[in-house]
Amino acid sequence: MTERSIDIGLTRVETGDGAEIVYENVCTLDTEPELCFNYATTEELKNWGFSEGCFSCLLLDKEDVLIQVITTYQSREGANNAYNADADYLKKNGYGKPVKTKTIGESSILLKEKQSDGTTYNLLFLKNNVFAAVSAKYKKDKAENIEHITGIAEKIEGKIR
């Protein structure tokens, strides 16, 4: 592994003014042997070579929520398997409709879902042996939201060697 997930996730300062960290966790299968995601079992994570995950939640301007999930794998193939499984899971389980935007990393997808209390975006991307997801729930649906979430993802991508 060339880098740690915790080093790739954005800090409050890197995220921008008005951001505060609400929650942060870093784990491996050694520290949390029962770890699994909606789209993957613990066994699948082991088979794909999961190395480490960094999960953080930030509150932006006291109203919008941003969640970063950065996972590193021993190989690009493992990260690709996780990326594809998550993208399929989100598309099949009502997490929104795909939105056309620029590609981030080697491959990316952005989904948008309007809800009664705001609009949620889920952006997934793959670069090298890293699979990253950024989810944002904005109280107000504005055109700048797509630029904001893609900008955040681009900052994360820039930290991946």
Phi and psi in degrees as a GROMACS rama.xvg file:
@    title "Ramachandran Plot"
@    xaxis  label "Phi"
@    yaxis  label "Psi"
@TYPE xy
-86.7615  -18.2281  THR-2
-156.102  164.596  GLU-3
-101.432  145.423  ARG-4
-55.8851  -39.4565  SER-5
-62.566  -30.4804  ILE-6
-76.9292  -18.3226  ASP-7
-89.8967  -36.8422  ILE-8
-58.7674  143.221  GLY-9
-75.967  142.253  LEU-10
-83.6224  172.515  THR-11
-59.0817  -41.885  ARG-12
-64.1452  -43.2346  VAL-13
-68.3949  -28.7648  GLU-14
-70.6628  -33.147  THR-15
122.356  172.07  GLY-16
-58.3545  147.339  ASP-17
82.2625  12.4057  GLY-18
-108.892  139.101  ALA-19
-134.037  142.011  GLU-20
-81.264  125.402  ILE-21
-95.8751  -34.705  VAL-22
-155.414  141.673  TYR-23
-150.144  137.832  GLU-24
-147.234  140.123  ASN-25
-124.132  134.359  VAL-26
-150.17  161.945  CYS-27
-129.155  176.417  THR-28
-71.5206  -20.246  LEU-29
-72.1296  -40.1638  ASP-30
-81.8599  -28.0375  THR-31
-136.292  79.8189  GLU-32
-63.9275  -14.4224  PRO-33
-99.3666  11.2316  GLU-34
-58.3549  133.532  LEU-35
-154.236  165.167  CYS-36
-118.469  172.521  PHE-37
-55.6631  -35.5088  ASN-38
-98.6071  -7.48172  TYR-39
-144.178  139.572  ALA-40
-83.4633  167.6  THR-41
-58.3711  -40.5689  THR-42
-62.853  -41.7107  GLU-43
-63.4381  -41.8512  GLU-44
-59.4888  -42.3477  LEU-45
-62.2483  -46.1765  LYS-46
-62.994  -33.9931  ASN-47
-80.38  -10.5427  TRP-48
83.944  35.8922  GLY-49
-55.794  129.924  PHE-50
-107.281  -48.593  SER-51
-161.43  149.222  GLU-52
-128.6  141.127  GLY-53
-120.373  124.281  CYS-54
-122.951  120.715  PHE-55
-138.343  148.768  SER-56
-124.435  129.026  CYS-57
-122.803  146.005  LEU-58
-103.26  124.149  LEU-59
-104.165  125.101  LEU-60
49.4137  34.6596  ASP-61
63.2295  10.2271  LYS-62
-139.001  -33.251  GLU-63
-99.7258  146.625  ASP-64
-114.644  134.774  VAL-65
-125.933  127.701  LEU-66
-119.516  128.979  ILE-67
-109.687  132.729  GLN-68
-129.004  109.464  VAL-69
-114.977  120.471  ILE-70
-123.983  134.806  THR-71
-109.677  147.449  THR-72
-127.187  161.382  TYR-73
-68.1914  -23.6215  GLN-74
-143.652  163.827  SER-75
-64.3238  -35.5678  ARG-76
-60.3171  -43.7113  GLU-77
-63.0641  -43.9897  GLY-78
-63.2197  -38.9729  ALA-79
-64.1005  -41.5576  ASN-80
-61.1508  -43.4511  ASN-81
-65.3882  -44.0614  ALA-82
-58.1365  -49.9236  TYR-83
-63.3897  -41.0364  ASN-84
-64.5746  -41.6961  ALA-85
-68.7356  -44.3691  ASP-86
-59.1341  -44.5049  ALA-87
-62.6723  -43.645  ASP-88
-60.1275  -48.5389  TYR-89
-63.5247  -42.385  LEU-90
-65.3166  -38.4561  LYS-91
-81.734  -14.6299  LYS-92
-118.171  29.727  ASN-93
71.2128  33.0355  GLY-94
-89.472  13.054  TYR-95
121.435  176.759  GLY-96
-102.348  144.685  LYS-97
-61.8811  141.874  PRO-98
-117.033  133.057  VAL-99
-75.2236  129.815  LYS-100
-156.867  175.248  THR-101
-65.7187  152.634  LYS-102
-77.7388  134.043  THR-103
-112.295  133.718  ILE-104
69.061  -149.574  GLY-105
-81.4416  -28.5243  GLU-106
-157.773  143.108  SER-107
-154.523  159.839  SER-108
-144.572  141.363  ILE-109
-124.158  125.623  LEU-110
-114.413  143.625  LEU-111
-127.122  133.439  LYS-112
-135.501  117.626  GLU-113
-80.9644  135.426  LYS-114
-131.035  171.189  GLN-115
-65.5705  -27.2871  SER-116
-109.634  17.6273  ASP-117
146.812  -167.633  GLY-118
-123.269  130.51  THR-119
-107.604  135.076  THR-120
-118.174  137.739  TYR-121
-123.443  115.512  ASN-122
-114.836  122.862  LEU-123
-115.387  140.429  LEU-124
-149.265  161.59  PHE-125
-126.319  131.991  LEU-126
-149.255  123.581  LYS-127
54.8924  -122.96  ASN-128
-101.402  22.6511  ASN-129
-117.511  130.778  VAL-130
-113.478  121.921  PHE-131
-122.507  145.23  ALA-132
-133.265  136.269  ALA-133
-125.436  123.172  VAL-134
-116.171  137.183  SER-135
-135.861  136.127  ALA-136
-115.717  112.464  LYS-137
-101.53  133.091  TYR-138
-65.9773  -37.0364  LYS-139
-111.48  133.531  LYS-140
-86.1593  104.854  ASP-141
-126.088  154.803  LYS-142
-60.202  -31.8454  ALA-143
-67.7987  -16.0202  GLU-144
-59.6896  -41.9795  ASN-145
-64.3483  -42.8365  ILE-146
-63.6405  -37.3557  GLU-147
-65.5773  -51.2242  HIS-148
-68.1218  -37.2295  ILE-149
-68.9579  -34.5198  THR-150
-62.9999  -41.8109  GLY-151
-61.6766  -46.5866  ILE-152
-62.7459  -38.4378  ALA-153
-64.8575  -35.8951  GLU-154
-64.9941  -41.3368  LYS-155
-64.0226  -47.231  ILE-156
-58.0029  -38.9551  GLU-157
-64.1173  -20.2374  GLY-158
-88.2152  -7.05214  LYS-159
-90.4719  124.068  ILE-160
